[in-house]
C-alpha cells in the first residue's frame, strides 16, 4: 500500500521519519507552526541540520502572531514562535505568513539520480504544535509514501505550496514592521 492513515500521536513519528531522511526540498504548511519536540530531536534542530546540508526549506503559516493595529506580538508564546521562525529564516529557510492559510501539509522531495523526486507527503488536520503532534488533539492525516504512484497529487501539492509565497508576505517583510 502506498498510502496510510496516521492518527493522533502517530503524526509525531511520521514527521520525524520524513525529516530524518536526507531530503533536498521540504515544504511545511500549517495554520500553526511551533518548535515541537519530535522523536529524536526538536523540529528547529532537525530543520537547521537539513538547511546546513543544503536542503531547501519553505515554511508557510497562517496564524496571526501580531496585533493588527500595532504589529506587536500578541503574547509571549507568539514572541517565541516569531523567534523560532526568524532563526529558521536566518539559517536559510524561506518563511511566509499567508493570511487565512488553514491547510496542513508536509511535502518532501529527495535527490534521485541527480534530480529531485517528490517522495512523501502528509496531508491532514494536524498543525505543527505539541497538542496536535503529541496526541492531545484528535487528528487524522493521510501519508502518501511514494508520489511516483500519485503524479497528479504530487503536482497539485507542488502547485499549491509553490503558490503560497505569492499569497502571503515573507517573514522578513513582516518582521521589519514589528
Residue pairs with C-beta under 8 A, 6 or more apart in sequence:
2 144
2 145
2 146
2 149
2 150
3 142
3 143
3 144
3 145
3 150
4 142
4 143
4 145
5 140
5 141
5 142
5 143
6 14
6 122
6 124
6 140
6 141
6 142
6 143
7 139
7 140
7 141
8 135
8 137
8 138
8 139
9 133
9 134
9 135
11 122
11 124
11 126
11 132
11 133
11 139
11 141
12 36
12 37
12 38
12 39
12 133
12 134
12 135
13 39
14 122
14 141
14 143
15 38
15 43
15 106
15 122
15 128
15 133
16 38
16 39
16 40
16 46
18 26
18 106
18 108
18 120
18 122
19 26
19 38
19 43
19 46
19 47
19 50
19 108
20 40
20 46
21 108
21 110
22 53
22 110
22 111
23 50
23 55
23 108
23 109
23 110
23 119
24 54
24 55
24 56
24 109
24 110
24 111
24 116
25 55
25 56
25 57
25 108
25 109
25 116
26 47
26 50
26 55
26 56
26 57
26 58
26 106
26 107
26 108
26 109
27 58
27 59
27 60
27 105
27 106
27 107
27 157
27 161
27 162
28 57
28 58
28 59
28 60
28 105
28 106
28 107
28 128
29 59
29 60
29 61
29 98
29 101
29 103
29 104
29 105
29 106
29 107
29 160
29 161
29 164
30 60
30 61
30 62
30 101
30 103
30 104
30 105
30 126
30 127
30 128
31 61
31 62
31 63
31 101
31 102
31 104
31 127
32 61
32 63
32 127
32 128
32 129
32 132
33 59
33 61
33 63
33 81
33 85
33 127
33 128
33 129
34 43
34 80
34 81
34 84
34 128
34 129
34 130
35 42
35 43
35 44
35 80
35 81
35 84
36 42
36 43
36 128
36 129
36 130
36 133
36 134
37 43
37 130
38 46
38 133
40 46
41 49
43 128
44 84
44 87
44 88
47 57
47 88
47 91
47 93
48 87
48 88
48 91
50 57
51 57
51 88
51 91
51 92
51 93
52 91
56 94
57 88
57 92
57 93
57 94
58 93
58 94
58 95
58 96
58 161
58 164
58 165
59 85
59 88
59 93
59 94
59 95
59 96
60 95
60 96
60 97
60 98
60 101
60 161
60 164
60 165
60 168
61 85
61 95
61 96
61 97
61 98
61 101
62 97
62 98
62 99
62 100
62 101
62 102
63 81
64 74
64 99
65 73
65 74
65 78
65 81
65 82
65 97
66 72
66 73
66 74
66 78
66 174
66 178
67 73
67 74
71 174
71 177
71 178
72 178
73 79
73 82
73 178
82 175
82 178
85 95
85 171
86 95
86 171
86 175
88 95
89 95
89 171
89 172
94 165
94 170
95 170
95 171
95 172
96 164
96 165
96 168
96 169
96 170
96 171
97 168
97 169
97 170
97 171
97 174
98 164
98 167
98 168
99 168
101 164
101 167
101 168
103 123
103 160
104 123
104 124
104 125
104 126
104 127
104 128
104 141
105 121
105 122
105 123
105 157
105 160
105 161
106 120
106 121
106 122
107 118
107 120
107 121
107 157
107 158
107 161
108 118
108 119
108 120
108 121
109 116
109 117
109 118
109 119
110 116
110 117
110 119
111 117
117 147
117 148
118 147
118 148
118 154
118 157
118 158
119 145
119 146
119 147
120 143
120 144
120 145
120 146
120 147
121 143
121 144
121 147
121 153
121 154
121 157
122 141
122 142
122 143
122 144
123 141
123 142
123 144
123 157
124 139
124 140
124 141
124 142
125 132
125 139
125 140
125 141
126 132
126 133
126 137
126 139
126 141
130 136
131 137
132 139
144 150
144 153
147 153
147 154
148 154
